[in-house]
Amino acid sequence: MRASLGRVLCVLGLMVMSLAGVKAAGAQEVAITFDDLPAHSSLPENTTRLKIAQDVIRALKEGGVPATYGFVNGKRFEDEPAGVQGVLEAWRAAGNPLGNHTWSHMDLNKNTLEAWESDLLKDEPVLAKYSRPGDDWHWLRFPFLSEGDTPEKRAGARAFLKEHGYRIAAVTMSFGDYAWNEPYARCVAKGDTAAVAALEKSYLAAAADDIQYRRTLARAALGHEIPYVLLMHLGGIDAQLLPRLLQVYRQAGFRFVSLQQAESDPFYANDLNLSLPGAVDSLEGAAMAKGVKDWPKHGKMPADLNTICR
């Protein structure tokens, strides 16, 4: 009897250990961030910029996603003065903070450092206007993720950001969601429901593929996973599919955290402390630095995104 009881207890112990392992494996973290507030890409028919923002805000809240940074291009207020009204107010009213994405979405690699610095500073009054006392809007998301095409420019940008109290919002997970927004708007305008359904299916499939790619690449480059920072955009298809997209990440074992929590991981140390020399802050860069030869396969974007519903 005692021997039998011992075997039962042993089995139960193994089951507990197994469940603990499943829990640990399922506790992977991701911080969601949105670029191009208050307007991104073409506006689908029968909606508004504010409605897109409200749909995203609602999905984030219902999905239990913590305060989510939205990175702002102030020039959109000049491009669509009527269309973007209320977007940033709604974002902030929901408790989601703002960050700097430069005034005109300027590519540092294609412009002088001085022009880029001026463009970044021009965005600050917009951030200050729509933020609340105590808000931390000194986070920068580099447009096009371009941090400078020369060592001198990269070092200069880091020195400038440090002087102005910024931290860098890195990107370690992205499936190129922006590429679906233009074709989605075209297909909605044509009333092509079959094409819209195909776009939605390929969008969600790309997200699932990217999850596997990033996690495998992290293990190959670093030997372990990290809290990821997901890049999204405030576009029409993003608003339409966000509830389903959040479920894709949950089913992959993710829980949602804030940008600050994700970037507290040592992998992002150089993005928080700009006194440190510039270092690799992408998984691809880490893999190249380590000399990883067997890279995981990464699914390609659908070939028809540029031609569908033309």
Buried (B, 14 or more C-beta within 10 A) or exposed (E): EEEEEEEEEEEEEEEEEEEEEEEEEEEBBBBBBBBBBBBBBBBBEEBBBBBBBBBBBBBBEEBEBBEBBBBBBBBBBEEBEEBBBBBBEBBBEBEBBBBBBBBBBBBBBEBEBEEBBBBBBBBBEBBEEBBEEEBBBBBBBBBEBBBBEEEEBBBBBBEBBBEBEBBBBBBBBBBBBBBBBBBBBBBBEBEBEEBBEBBBEBBBBBBBBBBBBBBBBBEBBBEEBBBBBBBBBBBBBBBBBBBEBBEBBBEBBBBBBBBBEBBBBEBBEBBBEBEEEBEBBBBBEBBEEEEBEEBBEBBEBBEBBEEBBE
